[in-house]
Amino acid sequence: MGQIEIVLGDITHQRVDAIVNAANSTLLGGGGVDGAIHAGGGPDILDACKLLRETKYLRGLPTGDVAATTAGRLSAKFVLHAVGPKQWEYPDGGVGLLRACHLNAMSLADDLGCRSIAFPAISCGVYGWKAAAAAPIAIDAVRGYWASHPDSIIETVRFVPYTDDDHRAFAKALTAAESA
């Protein structure tokens, strides 16, 4: 099993092989993490997303799924665009779909040969999830992935929440998972 880190900061500044984008299904940019990644990475990311929309995801990337593009000017090799669930659209908030975002990102990162990956607080903020609810799901998904994929080459998973409150929630969830 690899190492999980929790780091307060800007995900676009992380030196990892893959950065996960909290994308919307259009893949055409947005606000928050999505906007920061597109701004930091430059037009190559948007061009790659447009190509995905024209060839593979004509109706958009489904919730829970993940697609890879270049990272453009970012220090990462790849951006993994993950569409998280909007909490209000599902009776349970979309727990399974939130978990799927993390599992699918881990699987794609492995397929791409990544040894390190950074996740934002997917679905937190405008998608309605509170970090205190989302963090245990995210951390459990990553730990579960490693448990079911002992051959995974991913060594480091870094969660990079942007706010102090989200950082505390992820740190608390990691401590609880490690002591369970």
Secondary structure, 3 states (H helix, E strand, C coil): CCEEEECCCCHHHCCCCEEEEEECCCCCCCCHHHHHHHHHHCHHHHHHHHHHHHHCCCCCCCCCCEEEEECCCCCCCEEEEEECCCHHHCCCCCHHHHHHHHHHHHHHHHHCCCCEEEECCCCECCCCECHHHHHHHHHHHHHHHHHHCCCCCCCEEEECCCCHHHHHHHHHHHHHHHHC
